[in-house]
Amino acid sequence: MLVYAALLRLPADQAPPVMPHSHRIGAHTSAAGGVHRAAEEAVRIGCNALQVFTRSPRMWRGASPKPDSVRRLNEIRREHNLWPLAVHGCYLTNLAAADGTIQEKSRQSFRLEIENAKAVGADYLIIHPGSARGQSTESAIEVFATAVAEVQRGFEWGRLRLLLENTAGGGATLGRSFEELAALREAVAARCDAPVGFCIDTAHSFEAGYDLSLEQGLEDTVALIRKHLGMDSVEVLHANDSKTGLGSNRDRHESIGDGRIGSEAFARMLAHRALRSKPFILETPFIDGSHEENVRRLWALARDGAARRESG
């Protein structure tokens, strides 16, 4: 912890990534009242990682976080070893949009997101790839990549990394398969040097047809991630159970163990040699107004998985 605190005292761009020595379990907590409030809530409910919005996710316009709140956020992170900090992008942003007005608004929104993520010292900025509505998937991927390249021109990323999140596959959404995520990264890389990795959402994966509920399904999914994305490029897992069935293409999160994926499957994921070093960040429904119960469930499953490895 002392080493990590010393690293966080460095300027954000100079601090090297810190690899966790045990599980990293976090939740998307509210930044209402300032981004430091999200860190306070994360500590209160037992997290050692966190995810936040730096502005309203359902409005085009937004402001930058207040400096006093950012300072307090970083104090809490140092004190409680909160790592990583992920910022989630606005839900309205669609960098693949064919409509010119939506495209321009999306670019302005995305620029604010990366500026805010850098300002708060975030490790990751997570965005949804957007929708291909009105055009082919191939065209939408090119539009997305061009938008990313043009918006980030002149921006110094430092240690901040852009993560593309897979989707449940409803409608014309991009990123429903690992192959599609790989194509998005390849298209961006052809245009700029933005550091692109991936966030894999367990509910979205299941809803898109990757059967994480079964032991063999998990192994098959991990093999496909390795093949198309590279495991080192997967920086964060969104830990969500699914309210809807395998291949439903319906994005409906459920509490851990209460959905179609199930507790046993999450225990396997938390114990899996390729996944257990990844941060698991919850976006599950609140229970009694908080993620606390779901955090408790993940920690219990992580301990159970560790015990199984030792006994085995």
C-alpha positions in Angstrom: 0.0 0.0 0.0 2.9 2.4 0.8 4.3 1.8 -2.7 0.9 2.5 -4.3 0.4 5.7 -2.3 3.8 6.9 -3.4 3.0 6.2 -7.0 -0.3 8.2 -6.7 1.6 11.2 -5.4 3.4 11.4 -8.8 1.8 13.4 -11.6 -0.8 11.3 -13.2 1.1 10.9 -16.5 4.2 9.6 -14.7 2.6 7.1 -12.5 3.1 3.6 -14.0 0.3 1.1 -13.9 0.1 -0.9 -10.6 -0.7 -4.5 -10.8 -3.1 -5.9 -8.1 -1.8 -8.6 -5.8 -5.3 -9.8 -4.9 -8.8 -9.3 -6.3 -9.9 -5.8 -7.3 -13.7 -5.5 -6.7 -15.5 -2.2 -7.3 -18.8 -0.7 -8.2 -20.2 2.2 -10.2 -20.9 4.7 -7.4 -22.6 8.1 -7.5 -20.6 11.3 -7.9 -23.6 13.4 -7.0 -22.1 16.2 -4.9 -18.7 15.8 -6.4 -16.5 12.9 -7.7 -15.0 12.4 -4.2 -18.5 11.3 -3.1 -18.1 8.3 -5.3 -14.9 7.3 -3.7 -16.4 7.7 -0.2 -19.3 5.4 -1.1 -16.9 2.9 -2.7 -14.9 2.7 0.6 -18.1 2.5 2.7 -19.4 -0.5 0.8 -16.1 -2.4 0.7 -14.7 -1.7 -2.7 -11.0 -1.4 -3.6 -11.8 -0.2 -7.1 -14.4 2.2 -8.5 -16.2 3.6 -11.6 -17.9 7.0 -11.9 -19.6 9.4 -14.2 -17.9 12.8 -14.2 -21.1 14.4 -15.6 -24.7 13.4 -16.3 -24.7 10.3 -18.6 -28.1 11.3 -20.1 -27.3 14.9 -21.1 -25.2 16.2 -24.0 -23.8 19.2 -22.0 -21.7 18.8 -18.9 -19.1 20.5 -16.8 -15.6 19.6 -15.5 -15.2 18.2 -12.0 -14.4 20.8 -9.4 -10.7 20.9 -8.3 -11.4 20.6 -4.6 -13.5 17.5 -5.2 -10.7 16.0 -7.4 -8.1 16.6 -4.7 -10.3 14.9 -2.1 -10.9 12.0 -4.5 -7.2 11.4 -4.9 -6.7 11.7 -1.1 -9.2 8.9 -0.6 -7.7 6.8 -3.3 -4.3 7.1 -1.7 -5.6 6.4 1.8 -7.6 3.4 0.8 -5.7 2.0 -2.1 -8.5 2.5 -4.6 -7.3 1.2 -8.0 -8.3 1.4 -10.7 -10.5 4.4 -11.3 -12.6 4.0 -14.4 -14.8 6.8 -15.9 -17.8 5.7 -17.9 -18.8 7.7 -20.9 -22.1 9.4 -21.6 -24.9 7.1 -22.8 -25.9 9.5 -25.6 -22.5 9.6 -27.3 -22.5 7.7 -30.6 -19.3 8.2 -32.4 -20.5 5.8 -35.2 -23.6 8.0 -35.9 -24.4 8.7 -39.6 -26.5 11.7 -38.7 -24.3 14.8 -38.8 -26.0 16.6 -35.8 -25.6 13.5 -33.6 -22.1 13.0 -34.8 -21.1 16.6 -33.9 -22.7 16.4 -30.5 -21.1 13.0 -29.8 -17.6 14.4 -30.7 -18.1 17.3 -28.3 -19.3 14.9 -25.6 -16.4 12.5 -26.1 -13.8 15.3 -25.9 -15.3 16.4 -22.6 -15.2 12.8 -21.4 -11.5 12.4 -22.1 -10.6 15.8 -20.6 -12.6 15.0 -17.5 -11.1 11.5 -17.2 -7.6 13.0 -17.4 -8.5 15.7 -14.9 -9.6 13.3 -12.2 -6.5 11.0 -12.7 -8.6 8.1 -14.1 -6.9 4.9 -15.3 -9.6 4.1 -17.9 -12.3 5.8 -19.9 -14.9 3.3 -20.9 -17.3 4.0 -23.8 -19.9 2.1 -25.8 -18.9 1.9 -29.5 -22.3 3.2 -30.6 -24.9 2.3 -33.2 -24.6 1.6 -36.9 -28.2 2.6 -37.6 -28.7 3.9 -41.2 -25.4 2.3 -42.5 -23.6 -0.9 -42.8 -21.5 -2.2 -39.9 -18.4 -1.8 -41.9 -19.2 1.9 -42.6 -20.1 2.5 -39.0 -16.7 1.1 -37.8 -14.9 3.5 -40.2 -17.1 6.5 -39.0 -16.3 5.6 -35.4 -12.6 5.3 -35.9 -12.4 8.6 -37.8 -14.3 10.3 -35.0 -12.0 9.0 -32.3 -8.9 10.0 -34.3 -10.1 13.5 -35.0 -11.4 14.2 -31.5 -8.3 13.0 -29.7 -5.9 14.8 -32.0 -3.4 16.8 -29.9 -4.5 15.1 -26.6 -1.8 13.6 -24.4 -3.2 10.4 -23.0 -0.5 9.7 -20.5 -1.5 6.6 -18.5 -5.2 7.1 -19.3 -6.5 4.2 -21.6 -9.6 4.2 -23.7 -11.6 1.0 -23.3 -14.3 -0.2 -25.7 -17.1 -2.1 -24.0 -18.9 -5.1 -25.7 -22.6 -4.8 -26.1 -25.6 -7.1 -25.7 -26.2 -6.9 -29.5 -29.7 -5.3 -29.6 -30.6 -3.3 -32.6 -27.7 -1.9 -34.6 -25.3 -1.6 -31.7 -21.6 -2.1 -32.5 -19.4 -4.4 -30.4 -21.7 -7.3 -30.0 -18.9 -9.8 -30.8 -15.2 -9.9 -29.9 -14.4 -9.9 -33.7 -16.3 -6.6 -34.0 -14.4 -5.1 -31.0 -11.2 -6.2 -32.7 -12.2 -4.5 -36.0 -13.0 -1.3 -34.1 -9.6 -1.3 -32.5 -7.9 -2.0 -35.8 -9.7 0.8 -37.5 -8.7 3.3 -34.8 -5.1 2.1 -34.9 -5.0 2.8 -38.6 -5.8 6.4 -38.0 -4.2 7.4 -34.7 -2.2 6.1 -31.7 -5.0 6.4 -29.1 -4.3 3.6 -26.5 -7.3 1.3 -27.0 -8.2 -1.7 -24.8 -11.4 -3.4 -23.8 -14.0 -3.7 -21.0 -15.9 -7.0 -21.1 -19.3 -6.9 -19.6 -20.4 -10.3 -18.3 -24.2 -9.7 -18.8 -23.6 -8.2 -22.3 -21.5 -11.2 -23.2 -24.1 -13.7 -22.1 -26.9 -11.8 -23.8 -24.8 -11.7 -27.0 -24.5 -15.5 -26.9 -21.3 -16.3 -24.9 -22.4 -18.8 -22.3 -20.6 -17.8 -19.2 -23.0 -19.8 -17.1 -21.2 -23.0 -17.9 -17.7 -24.1 -17.1 -17.0 -25.1 -20.8 -18.7 -21.9 -22.0 -16.4 -19.8 -19.8 -13.3 -21.6 -21.3 -14.6 -21.2 -24.8 -15.3 -17.5 -24.2 -11.8 -16.9 -22.7 -10.3 -18.7 -25.7 -12.2 -16.4 -28.1 -11.1 -13.3 -26.1 -7.5 -14.5 -26.4 -7.9 -15.1 -30.2 -9.5 -11.9 -31.2 -8.6 -9.3 -28.5 -5.6 -10.6 -26.5 -6.1 -11.1 -22.8 -3.7 -8.4 -21.9 -5.9 -5.9 -23.8 -8.9 -6.6 -21.5 -8.4 -4.2 -18.6 -11.7 -4.3 -16.8 -14.6 -6.7 -16.4 -18.1 -5.3 -15.7 -19.5 -7.9 -13.3 -23.2 -8.1 -13.9 -25.6 -11.0 -13.8 -28.3 -11.1 -16.6 -32.0 -10.8 -16.2 -32.5 -12.1 -19.7 -31.5 -15.4 -21.3 -28.5 -16.5 -23.3 -28.5 -14.8 -26.7 -31.4 -12.5 -25.8 -29.6 -9.4 -27.1 -31.5 -7.5 -24.4 -29.3 -5.4 -22.0 -30.8 -6.1 -18.6 -28.5 -6.3 -15.6 -29.3 -8.3 -12.5 -27.8 -8.8 -9.1 -25.0 -11.3 -8.7 -26.5 -14.8 -8.3 -30.1 -13.6 -9.0 -29.9 -13.9 -12.8 -29.3 -16.4 -15.6 -25.5 -16.5 -15.2 -25.6 -17.5 -11.5 -23.3 -17.4 -8.5 -21.3 -20.5 -9.5 -20.3 -19.0 -12.8 -19.1 -15.8 -11.1 -17.1 -17.9 -8.6 -15.4 -19.6 -11.6 -14.7 -16.3 -13.3 -13.2 -14.8 -10.1 -11.0 -17.9 -9.7 -10.0 -18.3 -13.4 -6.3 -17.9 -14.1 -6.9 -15.6 -17.0 -9.4 -13.3 -15.2 -8.7 -13.2 -11.5 -6.2 -10.4 -11.8 -8.7 -8.2 -13.7 -10.8 -5.6 -11.8 -14.4 -6.7 -11.4 -16.6 -3.6 -11.4 -20.3 -3.9 -10.6 -23.1 -2.2 -12.4 -25.9 -4.2 -10.9 -29.3 -3.0 -9.6 -29.2 -1.4 -6.2 -30.4 -3.5 -3.3 -31.8 -1.2 -0.5 -30.3 1.8 -2.4 -26.7 0.6 -2.7 -24.3 -1.9 -4.4 -23.2 -3.0 -0.9 -24.9 -6.4 -1.0 -23.5 -7.2 -4.5 -20.0 -6.2 -3.4 -20.4 -8.5 -0.4 -21.5 -11.3 -2.7 -18.5 -10.9 -5.1 -16.0 -10.9 -2.2 -17.6 -14.0 -0.8 -17.4 -15.7 -4.2 -13.7 -14.6 -4.6 -12.8 -16.1 -1.2 -14.7 -19.3 -2.2 -12.7 -19.5 -5.4 -9.4 -19.0 -3.7 -10.2 -21.7 -1.2 -11.0 -24.1 -4.0 -7.7 -23.4 -5.7 -5.8 -24.0 -2.5 -7.7 -27.2 -1.7 -7.3 -28.4 -5.3 
